[in-house]
Amino acid sequence: MALVRWNPTRELMNLEREFSKLFNTFGSRFGLRDSDDDFENAVWSPLTDISEDNDKYVLSMDIPGVDKKDVKIAYKNGSIVVSGERKQESEEKSSKYHRIERAYGKYYREFMLPEKIVEDKIEAKFKDGTLTVTIPKAEEAKPREIDIKVN
C-alpha cells in the first residue's frame, strides 16, 4: 500500500474543475460552447500566464514532461485552446511510491480573447517545458491616439 499525503489544495482544484465542467456543459447545451471531448476528459490544468502589450498577447504555459507532439493548439470562436497529455513514466514493479504529486493525463485550457487578432500570424514555441504562444492583435484592436481639435 502506498502512503500518499493528503493535499487540501488538490481538493480545491478538483472542485474548480467540476465547476468548470458544469458551466461549460451548461453553455454547450445552449449553443454557447461546442461540446469538446478534450475538455470532458481533462484531468489537470497547466499553470498559465497571459500578458499583453500594444501589439500582441503572449500566453506562457508550464507543461514540463510533455512531449511537443502531445500538444495541440487551436483558435476557435474567439478563444485560444491548448490541450494535450502528459504521459506517466512506466513504473518499475520493484519500486513503490511514497508520494505522487505530479499530475498526469490529459489537460485542456481555453482562453477567451477580448479583441480581434491576426489568426494566421499566431506563433507557438516550446522550450524547456514552457509553451509560449504569441497572438498578434488586429490593426483595429491596437490602441491609437486621437488628436482633439480645440476651436
MOPE-V811706 format. One record per residue. RES is the residue in one letter. SS is DSSP state (2 for helix, 1 for strand, 0 for the rest). OMEGA is omega in radians with two decimals (999 if undefined). BURIAL is # if it has 9 or more other ideal C-beta (glycine too) atoms within 8 Angstrom, else .. Layout:
res = <RES & RES>
ss = <SS & SS>
omega = <OMEGA & OMEGA>
burial = <BURIAL & BURIAL>
This chain:
res = <M & A & L & V & R & W & N & P & T & R & E & L & M & N & L & E & R & E & F & S & K & L & F & N & T & F & G & S & R & F & G & L & R & D & S & D & D & D & F & E & N & A & V & W & S & P & L & T & D & I & S & E & D & N & D & K & Y & V & L & S & M & D & I & P & G & V & D & K & K & D & V & K & I & A & Y & K & N & G & S & I & V & V & S & G & E & R & K & Q & E & S & E & E & K & S & S & K & Y & H & R & I & E & R & A & Y & G & K & Y & Y & R & E & F & M & L & P & E & K & I & V & E & D & K & I & E & A & K & F & K & D & G & T & L & T & V & T & I & P & K & A & E & E & A & K & P & R & E & I & D & I & K & V & N>
ss = <0 & 0 & 0 & 0 & 0 & 0 & 0 & 2 & 2 & 2 & 2 & 2 & 2 & 2 & 2 & 2 & 2 & 2 & 2 & 2 & 2 & 2 & 2 & 2 & 2 & 2 & 2 & 2 & 2 & 0 & 0 & 0 & 0 & 0 & 0 & 0 & 2 & 2 & 2 & 2 & 2 & 0 & 0 & 1 & 0 & 0 & 0 & 1 & 1 & 1 & 1 & 1 & 0 & 0 & 0 & 1 & 1 & 1 & 1 & 1 & 1 & 1 & 0 & 0 & 0 & 0 & 0 & 2 & 2 & 2 & 1 & 1 & 1 & 1 & 1 & 1 & 0 & 0 & 1 & 1 & 1 & 1 & 1 & 1 & 1 & 1 & 0 & 0 & 0 & 0 & 0 & 0 & 0 & 0 & 0 & 0 & 0 & 0 & 0 & 0 & 0 & 0 & 0 & 0 & 1 & 1 & 1 & 1 & 1 & 1 & 1 & 1 & 0 & 0 & 0 & 0 & 1 & 0 & 2 & 2 & 2 & 0 & 1 & 1 & 1 & 1 & 1 & 0 & 0 & 1 & 1 & 1 & 1 & 1 & 1 & 1 & 1 & 0 & 2 & 2 & 2 & 0 & 0 & 0 & 0 & 0 & 0 & 0 & 0 & 0 & 0>
omega = <3.13 & 3.09 & -3.10 & -3.12 & 3.11 & -3.11 & -3.12 & 3.12 & 3.13 & 3.10 & 3.11 & 3.11 & 3.09 & 3.12 & 3.11 & 3.14 & 3.13 & 3.09 & 3.11 & 3.11 & -3.13 & -3.09 & 3.12 & 3.06 & 3.09 & -3.13 & -3.12 & 3.12 & -3.12 & 3.08 & 3.14 & -3.11 & 3.07 & 3.03 & -3.04 & -3.13 & 3.12 & 3.13 & -3.09 & -3.07 & -3.11 & 3.13 & 3.08 & -3.11 & 3.11 & 3.09 & -3.02 & 2.99 & 3.07 & 3.11 & -3.08 & 2.91 & -3.07 & -3.01 & -2.97 & 2.92 & 3.05 & 3.13 & 3.10 & -3.05 & 3.09 & 3.08 & 3.14 & 3.13 & 3.11 & 3.09 & -3.11 & -3.12 & 3.14 & 3.14 & 3.08 & 3.10 & 3.14 & 3.00 & 3.13 & 3.09 & 3.09 & -3.12 & 2.97 & -3.14 & 3.07 & 3.14 & 3.12 & -3.09 & 2.97 & -3.08 & 3.13 & 3.10 & 3.13 & -3.08 & 3.09 & -3.09 & -3.13 & -3.13 & 2.96 & -3.07 & 3.01 & -3.14 & 3.03 & -3.10 & -3.13 & 3.14 & 3.09 & 3.10 & -3.06 & 3.05 & -3.13 & 3.04 & 3.12 & -3.09 & 3.12 & 3.14 & -3.04 & -3.06 & 3.11 & -3.13 & 3.05 & -2.98 & -3.07 & 3.12 & 3.08 & 3.14 & 3.10 & 3.07 & -3.13 & -3.09 & 3.07 & 3.08 & 3.11 & 3.06 & 3.10 & 3.13 & 3.12 & -3.03 & -3.11 & 3.09 & 3.03 & -3.09 & -3.11 & 3.13 & -3.12 & 3.11 & 3.11 & 3.12 & 3.10 & 3.10 & 3.10 & 3.13 & 3.14 & 3.13 & 999>
burial = <. & . & . & . & . & . & . & . & . & . & . & . & # & . & . & . & # & . & . & . & # & . & . & # & . & # & # & # & . & . & . & . & . & . & . & # & . & # & # & . & . & # & . & # & # & # & . & # & . & # & . & . & . & . & . & # & # & # & # & # & # & # & # & . & . & # & . & . & . & # & # & . & # & . & # & . & . & . & # & # & # & # & # & # & . & # & . & . & . & . & . & . & . & . & . & . & . & . & . & . & . & . & . & . & # & # & # & # & # & # & # & . & # & . & . & . & # & . & . & . & . & # & . & # & . & . & . & . & . & # & # & # & # & # & # & # & # & # & . & . & . & # & . & . & . & . & . & . & . & . & .>
